[in-house]
Amino acid sequence: MTIVHSLEELDGAPSGVTIGTFDGVHRGHQLLLEKTIARARELGVQAGVVTFEPIPAMVLRPDRFPGRICSAEEKLALLSAAGPDVIAVISFDRELSLQTPELFMSNLDRAFGIKEFWVGEGFALGKDRAGNVDRLTEIGRELGFGVNVLKRVTDGEIVISSSAIRTAIVGGDVAQAAHLLGRPFR
């Protein structure tokens, strides 16, 4: 398994790729990682994970960000344990946040040679979150790869999300946080 901190370190090897902030690497993230990696294996290509550090909300909305679920080191360990071939940790800053979805995805495709791209249902990237699922699907069509969208994972009425886990933690409900994470919160 390889960890890179710049897309320029990658050689464009054919890949199945997923992307996200992955704070907490919760049960929904785990399913997204599992499906991405399994499908990459079926296709005979490498499985890639793209994440951001620092967490975008820490840069874009620091006054409203309630805090991380896990450290950058723990997130990387949890992502590594899922079994991808490559993890790209992209440095997130205001300049990156202003990039168009088209430019970002073109750079990502050049680095990974994307064959399939996997995202969660609510994922969006780029300036003003313009790279939503519909736009990413169009971009994928233009660049020659498919986009697969994983529906939000629920537990009863609760959508498993980093926000729901943060709410549980802030409210002191560590049992609920652990349940949504799929492991003890620490």
Disulfide bonds with the S-S distance in Angstrom:
none
